Amino acid sequence: MTSLRNFGMGKKTMETRVLAESKYLIQAVSETGGKPVNPTMLMASAVGNIISSVLFGEHFDYQDEKLHELLSSTSRHIKGILSPLSTLCNILPILLKFPIIRQKVFKESKFLQRFATKYIKQHKETLNPEAPRDFIDYYLLKIKEVEHEMDPDICDTSLLMMVIGLLAAGTETTASTLKFSLVLLAHYPEVQAKVQQEIDEVTKSSRLPEIMDKPQLSYTNAVIHEIQRVLDLAPTALFHAITEDIKFRGYIIPKGTTVIPFLSSVLTDPSQWKTPEVFNPGHFLEEDGQFRNRSAFMPFSAGKRVCLGENLARMELFLLITALLQKFTFTLPPGTERQDSKFLNQHKTEIIASTEICAEPRFLSK
């Protein structure tokens, strides 16, 4: 967290990076010419570039083979983690003692490992302690600071695992949420139009929306939160463990017990949401139309072990979605039937992977 903050996480410098990337994304979307297109790669390229600038200090052209290698390796890594075999090995770790099984489980992860290792090696060779360039540089400096300790937790292996984790968690998830957001809004043109009207009123169509606009973009903020709630992208958070015996709601949970947070249980809790199965931005609006957050909204988990990239992900979603909606109206290809949010959520995997939409330029007065 210290290294991320040193590099601008949660600060104005990070917003500047995201805003700069939104311009590249707008240009790439405009080049589709309003024709039906699967925007998955465009969204992934934008998000991949942002996390790449944080970790490696490098920005890629959307057609750059290095960027495609990064996105492909990250995607394979995620699919490997979520495979049935990996799930089985998480339940029965003893299976990893068999070389054939271990090789299959970690096969897809090796691509991303090689990609990250290459950049870490380059950073070691060019590190200037007086001018750290990115997250890897800050982390390498911290490794030097603690290398005299016996078996330090901060080491080359932890750096590699951290970079892989940030790439996997910081690319695929946000890109998928962006894709799902555009598809859902294409199915709800009245919601999309209301968001665009609010953005136009606040920005006067003369500049891209910024974080400072959030308080004035209550409906837009509510829509983005509700999309995340409906999407429920990561139903179970990362595994946790009890560090000491604890009494919880009448039960004794012994030290060492694995705990798996089930986030869907709160994101779809009928006691917390008026219409839990339906897309309803009103869940995040007061009676006067002002945005209100909800304690049951925790797509990033909660507590000390909350998602490391929550602040960046929130910033990316807000700035990229509002920038795209300011410049384009997203519609369904001709002949495509509109669906409700329940259907969209039930088929979200296929939607994120293959659904096409059209980006029609908006002709706004300057």
Stockholm file with secondary structure:
# STOCKHOLM 1.0

chainA/1-366         MTSLRNFGMGKKTMETRVLAESKYLIQAVSETGGKPVNPTMLMASAVGNIISSVLFGEHFDYQDEKLHELLSSTSRHIKGILSPLSTLCNILPILLKFPIIRQKVFKESKFLQRFATKYIKQHKETLNPEAPRDFIDYYLLKIKEVEHEMDPDICDTSLLMMVIGLLAAGTETTASTLKFSLVLLAHYPEVQAKVQQEIDEVTKSSRLPEIMDKPQLSYTNAVIHEIQRVLDLAPTALFHAITEDIKFRGYIIPKGTTVIPFLSSVLTDPSQWKTPEVFNPGHFLEEDGQFRNRSAFMPFSAGKRVCLGENLARMELFLLITALLQKFTFTLPPGTERQDSKFLNQHKTEIIASTEICAEPRFLSK
#=GR chainA/1-366 SS CHHHHHTTTTSHHHHHHHHHHHHHHHHHHHTTTTCCBCTHHHHHHHHHHHHHHHHTSCCCCTTCHHHHHHHHHHHHHHHHHTSHHHHHHHHCGGGGGSHHHHHHHHHTHHHHHHHHHHHHHHHHHHCCTTSCCSHHHHHHHHHHHHTTSSSCSSSHHHHHHHHHHHHHHHHHHHHHHHHHHHHHHHHCHHHHHHHHHHHHHHHTTSSCCCGGGGGGCHHHHHHHHHHHHHHCCCSBCCCEECSSCEEETTEEECTTCEECCBTHHHHTCTTTCSSTTSCCGGGGBCTTSCBCCCTTCCTTCCSTTSCTTHHHHHHHHHHHHHHHHHHEEEECCTTCCCCCHHHHHHTHHHHHHHCCBEEEECCCCC
#=GC SS_cons         CHHHHHTTTTSHHHHHHHHHHHHHHHHHHHTTTTCCBCTHHHHHHHHHHHHHHHHTSCCCCTTCHHHHHHHHHHHHHHHHHTSHHHHHHHHCGGGGGSHHHHHHHHHTHHHHHHHHHHHHHHHHHHCCTTSCCSHHHHHHHHHHHHTTSSSCSSSHHHHHHHHHHHHHHHHHHHHHHHHHHHHHHHHCHHHHHHHHHHHHHHHTTSSCCCGGGGGGCHHHHHHHHHHHHHHCCCSBCCCEECSSCEEETTEEECTTCEECCBTHHHHTCTTTCSSTTSCCGGGGBCTTSCBCCCTTCCTTCCSTTSCTTHHHHHHHHHHHHHHHHHHEEEECCTTCCCCCHHHHHHTHHHHHHHCCBEEEECCCCC
//
